[in-house]
Amino acid sequence: MSENKDMEYNPDIITLADDEGKEYTFEVLDAIETDDARYLALLPQYSDPEKMLEDSGELVIVKVGEENGEEFFTEIEDDDEYETIADAFTDRLENFFEIEDK
């Protein structure tokens, strides 16, 4: 049996820090670009299997900004904008993951 290296799974992993400097690791599951902004759907990653089991499994959705050529990530503060983007990610990802409607 031969291995096909083209079929290897190589997730896009990013690390974000909160205001206190605590770092969190996420896998980028999807990205959406609109006329106004770019958004990422992130899934938390854990090195400790216990923490992974305790996680709610909810996606983290961030807005991508740029300043002086540097990308940064922010929360989506507008409720309508968040709902629109969350619905778009749900529609796109529900074929690959079990997503429960609330």
N, C-alpha and C positions, 0 to 999 in steps of 0.2 A: 504494500500500500504506500503510495507516495503522498507526501505532504504538499499542499498548495499554499505557499506563503502569502499569495495574494488574498487569501480568504481569512487571514488572521484578523482578530478583533483588536483594534487599537483605539481605545476610547480617548476622547479629548478631555483631559483632566485639567481643572484650574483650581487654584487656591485663592480664597478671598479672606481678608481680615476685617473684623468688625472695628468699631470705634476704640475699643480697649486693646486692640492688637491681637486678639485671639483669632487663630487661623482655622478655616474650614475648607475641606476639600470637596469638590463637586465634579460630577461627570456632566459634560454638556450633551444633552440629548437631542436638542433641536435649536434652530435659530429662525427667526422671522424678521424680515426687513420690510418696513412700510415706507411710505413717502416721507414720514416724519422721524422715524427712529428704527433702531435694531434692538431685538429682544432675544434673550436666551432662556431656554427651559433647562434647569439644572436639577440633578438628582444627587443628594448628599452621599458621600462615600465615607466609609469608616474602616479603620484598621482593626477595630475590635468587633468581632462578630456579635457580641451581646448588644452593643450600641446599634448595630444594623437592625437587629430584630426589634429593638425598642422604637425605632424610627417610625413615624406616621406614614412614610411613603409618599408624602405630598411633594409635588414639584416646587422648586423655588424658581420664580420668574423674575428676571432682572432686566433693566433697561440699560443699553450700552450707550455711553456718551464718549465724547472725545474732547480733549483740551490740550492744546500745544502739541498735537500729534500723539498724545498718550490716551489709550482707552481707559475708561473707568466704568464701574457698574453702580447703578443706583436702584433704589426701590421705586416702584411705580406708585406714586402718591394719589393719582386720580383714579377713583373707584371705577368709573366707566371705562377708562383706558385699560385698567387691569382686567376687568371682566371680558372685554373684547379680545385682548391678547390671550388670556387664559382659555377662553372658549376656542380660539384658533389653534392653540397648542393641543388642547384635548382632542379636537377633531383630527388633527394630524397624527397624534401619537396613539390613539385608541386602538388602532390596528396592530400595534406592536406590544402594548402593555395593557394590563387590566386596570382600567380607570373607572372608579365609582363616582357617579354623580351624587352631589350632596343635596 
